[in-house]
Amino acid sequence: MGRYKGSFLGLAWSLFNPILMLTVYTFVFSVIFKSRWGNSPDAGHADFAIILFTGLIIFNLFAECINRSTSLITSNVNFVKKVVFPIEILPIVNLLAALFHASISLIVLFIAILAFKHQLHFTVLLLPIITIPLMLSILGLSWILASLGVFVRDVPQTISIIVTILMFLSPVFYPLSALPVVFQKIVMLNPLAFMIEEARKVVYWGNEPNWTMLAINMLIGLAICAAGFLFFQKTKKGFADVI
């Protein structure tokens, strides 16, 4: 939580940020654009903001970890050169910090759902299970990017651009059904798209996830996590020579 060090509000920013985001999205899409989510007649303006915010929480969890992972080693040089420290845990700490912010955002989301919909579906309890493949993939990618960030200093800028592109290639600001069928299939190749759609399914619509696809994504996440850890372990020996 070092990012809040020295700030007047400190950790309170973790609460104010999601509240501000939800307020802005509700105003923009309810008042200005008068948007509705898909063709559902029951989805009003507030519903649009809530559904959008659900997807944004999932995406922000990914984006925060991935963007920060590229400089995890270069910004903690002392851990590499002067201190006997298991630097492989830095991506884990990074993920835990992002999960803390996501949890605060979820609390704000749940309060908003209760305020507008007056109920929470029991399927919301499945959300942690849905995010496991995402967290595994994030860890694996973080280990890879943390290592690459040491040897290739253009990685942070490149990843920042890629993450921004991914935001628009993921169904964060639009329903997947709004796309032509051929583009839906292309977008669903993006693992984030599946996670976002499933999160909305259990949190807002009250439906169970696609267990088959979830199991497949779990295996993919495990493979990425294992590959990332092995890559980091193999390359970390050269960190001290480069930094």
ABEGO torsion letter per residue (X at the ends): XAAABGBAAEAAAAAAAAAAAAAAAAAAAAAAAGBBBEABAABBAAAAAAAAAAAAAAAAAAAAAAAAAAAAAAABAAAAAABBBBAAAAAAAAAAAAAAAAAAAAAAAAAAAAAAAGBBBAAAAAAAAAAAAAAAAAAAAAAAAAAAAAABAAAAAAAAAAAAAAAAABBAABBAAABBAAAAAAAAABAAAAAAAAAAAAAAAGBBBBAAAAAAAAAAAAAAAAAAAAAAAAAAAAAAAAX
